[in-house]
Amino acid sequence: MKKINYLLIFIAFLLSGCTSQPTVYIYGKYLNNSQKEAIINTFEKSDKYHVEVNDFDFPTDITVNTLLYSLFLQKPESIDIVSSLSASAGFSIKQKQVFNVGNNWYTKDSIALFLFPKIIDNGITFFKQDLINDYKAQNCGTATSLKLNKNGSFNLESLSKSGENVIESIDGIWKYRQYPYLELQTKGSPYADYYFEIKRFKGADKVSEIDYLELVSLNTGSLPEGCSFLIGTRK
């Protein structure tokens, strides 16, 4: 009787392994809701894969539509199938490689798609989502930090000029109309009060390479000359 039970358990295990679906992780940080729905619907219609969409940051080395696949992928033909499905949803894959970019390592039966929208400002891969962050002030007098929020609002913090250790805050909305310029419009103002030039450059320390994003002030009256706000991302 025990042998029969073991046999049934083994058969059930085999069947579950055969029916399991590979997971396709869609990195959709730069996609709007309709674009996400298009890619999700395409994979759901195929009924071959389990799909998970996220808004995680991309590895800095990925600048085109990219497919990454696990070394543990059970069906290698899935690479071409997933690539074809992505193209039919409007996202042609430009490069394919094993999971070894940035900090993305997977040991499961999985594939990841890093997708960009078709429209790229002046051929430069830079989007509004890339600006959302907390920046530290550099040579900005009493200004200490700048936060650009996902909902389009900003928060500029400064030390009080009274000499006390008090933080003053300026709030409003930020606008990214065209690379490489950023506008800040304070609450209640009919026009932009601060203008910045977006600059990107690479650096390194003893640990690793760092990609820097710098917002250089163009308002010498509102902020000190040479003022900028900086954030760094490790590769």
N, C-alpha and C positions, 0 to 999 in steps of 0.2 A: 504493500500500500504506500509506503514511504517513497519507493522508487517512482511510482506513478505521480505522486505529488511533486517530487523533484523535477520529473520530466515536464509536467505542466508549467511549473515555475520557469524552467529553462525556455520553453516554447514562448511563454508570455514575454520573457525578456528579449528574445529575438525579435518578436513582432513589434515590441515597443521601439527597439532600435531601428527597425526598418521604416517605421512610420514617423519617426522624429524628423522635424524639419530644420534645416540649417537656419541660423539667424542672420538676418541682414541688418546691420546697424547703419542707419542713415543719419549722417551729420548734417543737420539742416539749419545751422546757425544763420546762414545768409539767405535762406528761402522764406518767402512770404507764405501765408496760410494756403493759398490756392496752389502754389507750387508743391508744398508738402502733400496736399491732398492728391495731386496728380501722381506723384511717385508712389504714395501709399496705395492708391486705387489700382495702379498698374500691377503691383506685386500681389495684392489681394486677389485680383482676377486670375493670376497665374496659379494660385493655391499651392505653390511649391515651397514657400519660405515664410518663416516667422519674421515680422518686421518690427523694429524698434527705432523710433525717431528721437533725436536729442538735439540740444542747442549748445553742445560743448564746443570749446575752442578747437581750432584746427592746429595741427603741428605747423610750425612756421615754414617748413620746407614744402608744404603742399599749397600750390597756387593755381592748379587746374583741377578739373573733375578727375578724381582718382578712386580706383578700386584697390583696396587692400584685402588680402585673403590670409586665412590662418594656415599654418603648416599642418594642422589637424583636420583640414577640410576633407570630408569623407568622399565627396564626389567632385573631382577636379573640373568636370564639365560645367559645374555651377558658375565658375568664373566667367565663361562666355555667355551663359544664360542670363546671369544677373547684369552683365554689361549690356546685353541686347535689350533687356527689359528697361534698364535705365535710359537707354537711347530712345526707346519708344515713348518714354514719358517726357522727352525733350532734353535729356541730360546725357550727351555723348561722353563716354569715358575716354580721357586722353592718355592716362597711364595706369598700368596695373603692376602691383608688386606685393611681395609678402609683407606681413606685419612687422616692419622694422623701422618705422618712421617716428621720430620723436619719442614719446613715452607710451605709444600705443602698441602693446604686445598682447596677443590673444592666444590662448591654448585650447580654444573650443572650435566646434564645427561652425565657423562663422565667416562672414564677409562684411567689410565696412565700405560705405560709399561716402566720400567727401565731395559735396556738390555745391557749385556756385551758380547764381543766376546768369542769364545770357548777357545782360547789360553790365559792362564794366566801364567805369569812368576813365575816358581817355586811354583805354587799353591798359590801365593800371589796376591790379587786383587790390582794391582797397574799398571797403564798404563802411556804411554808417555804424554797423555793429562793431567794427574794429575800434571805434572811439570810446565805447562804453567802458569806463574804468575809473579808478581813483588815482589821481596824479599828484606828485609832490612838487612843490614850488622850488624853483631855482633862481636865486638872485631877484626875488620879487618883493623885497622890503618886508612889510608886515604880513603879506599874503602867504599862507602856509600850504594850502591844498586846493585842488579843484576836482569835483566829482561830476562826471557825466552819467546820468542815469538812463536806463533802458526806456523809460516812458517819455524821454525828451526833455526832462528837467535837468537843471544843473545846480550845484551848490559850491560857492566860492567862499572859503573860510580865511579869515585874517585875524591877527592879534590886535587887540584894541590899542588905539593910539594914545590912550590915557596912561599907558605905562603899566597898567594892571594886567595880570595874566588872565585876560578875558577874551573869549573867542567871539568875533563878530561874523555874521553870515550874510551873504548876498545870494538870493535865489532868483530863478527865472527859467527860460527855455533855451536850448541850444539847437542850432541848425547847421546841417552839413549839406550845402547846395552843390558844391563842385570842388573836386580835389585841386589844390591842397589847402582849402580855406575852411575855417570854422568860425561861426558867429555865436555870441552869447547875448541874449536879450533879457535884461533884468525885468522883474515882475512890475507891470504897470507902464513900462516904456513902450513907445510906439515903434521903435526901431532898435537895431542892434547897438549895444554899448561897448562890446569887446570883440576884437577880431584877432584871430590867430592863424599862423601858417603851420601846416602839418609837415613835420619832417621825420624821416625814418633813417636810422643808421644802426650799424652793428658794433658791438663791443665784446669784451670778454673779461673774466676774472679768473682766479685760480680754479674755480669749479667748472665753468662751462662758458660757451658763447651766449651772448645776450642780444636780443633784438629790442632796440629802443624806439619808442614813439614819443616825440617831443612836440609840444604845442608852444610855438614861439609867439609872444605877444607882439602885435603890430600897433598897439595903442600906447604911445610913449607918455600920454597925459594921464591915463587911467592907472597904468602900472609902470614901474621903473624900467628904464631902458635896459635891455638884456634879460628881461624877465621871461621865463618859460616854465612849463609844467611837464614833468617827465614820468614815464613808466617804462619798466624793463621786463621782458619776458624771456626766460631761459629756454634754450633750444633743447 
